[in-house]
Amino acid sequence: MGNRVTREDFEWVYTEQPHTQRRKEILAKYPEIKTLMGPDPHLKWIVSGMVFMQFLACYLVKDLSWKWIFFWAYAFGGCINHSLTLAIHDISHNVAFGNKQAKWNRWFAVFANLPIGIPYSASFKKYHIDHHRYLGGDNLDVDIPTDFEGWFFCTPFRKLLWLFLQPLFYSLRPLYVNPKAITRMEIFNALVQFSIDLIIYYLWGLKPIIYLIAGTILCMGVHPISGHFIAEHYMFLKGYETYSYYGPLNWLTFNVGYHMEHHDFPSIPGCRLPMVKKIAAEYYDNLPHHQSWIRVLWDFVFDDTIGPYSRVKRLYELAKES
């Protein structure tokens, strides 16, 4: 059955998240970083190309056998879909059209959502704000596993199973930890998504739908790209709750690996985060970071000291809504 992880609770801290103070210090020393904020003019074209590439793939896979459907879903389509979820992450920070065109960003995120197969973008936006504002917040940051996850998924086999089930936990955990009322944008997201799914089914049958959804689920589970889920905030070294990764998979993931930089400056699009690291190098070069997302997944499964409990948690006073 394997060795049980020794950690029996989250790492509770009673200090402010580190990104707030570091942001202040960097901006005071390097005010030119403010010029990096604002929309990425290329994002909408890159995302549109990826969406239409997946629609073309739907046509190409419609007559394949099931084994090849799942092969291409994992090896190709799922990579595109996972990349689109990270584009939606960037779009949730209004970097496609800028803060003055917030609605355009919401609508474009719904468009980017189409190949993923299930409505996702509007709900993600609703909860991702809390992940930045209340990083590690008890019952606020739904990126944190539940107590059950930490307690049960504590052996190598169970942690591997947890990785496979990550899409399920990511979609259901918010409903348990911090349920929120359904918004009109979520309804719009669902109506558009299921309408496109029905059109694809009518035109080309069931196999393209399975190709899209299977790719989304498989590549958000045990897959090299999905290593970023663990790499970003799981505490591999005591005292450090956010980690960056500067390797080549950033080319496929809109630089989500630059995660310390992203949490310091969430309004800077992923394409410019390497410039943040270059300008303020002394703030990042000596911080621990990951060399490989595959190694992250391996260590998470087989290192007895790392598991779903390996997260920093803190208590927040809820900010008043304006």
Residue, then its C-alpha position, 0 to 999 in steps of 0.5 A: m500500500g505504500n508509506r503514509v504521508t506524515r503530515e496530518d494538517f495544513e501549514w497554518v500561518y498568521t502572516e500576510q501573503p508574501h506577494t503583497q509586500r514584494r509587489k510594493e517593494i518591486l514597484a518602488k524600486y522599478p516603477e517601469i514595471k507598470t508599463l508591462m501592465g495592460p492587454d496582450p494584443h496577440l492573445k485573442w489571435i492565438v486563442s482563436g487559432m487554437v479554437f479553430m484548430q480543435f474544430l478542424a480536429c473534430y472533423l478529422v477524428k469523426d471516423l477514427s476508431w475509439k483507441w485513436i480517439f483517446f490517443w489523440a485526445y491525450a497526445f494532442g487535443g488535450c494539450i490544446n484544451h489545457s492550454l486554452t484553460l490557461a488562456i482563460h486564466d489569463i483572460s480572467h485578468n482582463v489581459a485580452f482586451g484590457n480592464k476597460q473592456a471587461k465584458w469583452n474579456r468575459w465573452f471571449a473567455v466563453f469563446a475560448n471555452l468551446p473546445i473544452g467541451i464543458p462550461y468552465s470559464a465563467s465559474f473559473k473567473k468567479y472563484h479565481i479572484d478569491h485565489h489571488r485576494y485570499l491566497g490560502g484562505d480557509n474556506l475562501d481559496v478553493d484551490i486548497p484541497t479539503d481536509f478529506e483529500g489531505w487525510f485520505f490521499c496520503t499514500p503513493f497509490r492514493k496520491l496517484l489516484w488523486l492526480f487522475l481525479q483532479p478535474l473532478f475535485y477542481s470542479l466539485r470542490p468550490l460547491y462544497v468549500n465556498p458555494k456561490a450563487i449562479t450568475r447570468m454569465e455562467i448560464f450564458n456560458a453553459l447555453v453557448q457551450f452546450s449549443i456548440d456541443l449539439i451542433i458538433y454532435y449533429l454534424w459529426g457524431l459522438k466521437p468528436i465530443i468524446y475527443l474534446i471532453a476526454g482530452t480535457i479530463l485526461c490532460m488535467g489529470v496525469h499529464p506533463i502539463s498538469g504538473h503546474f497544478i502541483a508546482e504552483h502552490y504545494m509546499f515543497l520547501k517549508g516557508y515557501e508557498t508559491y513557486s515558479y517554473y522557467g522551463p520549455l512547457n511555458w511555451l504551451t501554457f502562456n507562461v503560467g510557470y512564472h507563477m511567483e511573478h504572476h501573483d506579484f503582478p496579476s494584471i501583467p499578461g503571461c507574455r510579459l512575465p519573463m520581463v518582470k523576472k529580468i527587471a527585478a532579478e534580485y527578487y526572484d533568482n534566489l527563490p526556490h523554483h521547479q526545474s521540471w513539472i514531470r519531476v514535480l508529479w513524481d515527487f508528489v506521488f512518491d515523496d512521503t512528506i508531500g501530499p494534498y496537505s502540503r499547502v499553506k493556509r491562513l485566516y482572512e477577514l472577508a473584504k466588503e463588496s462594493 
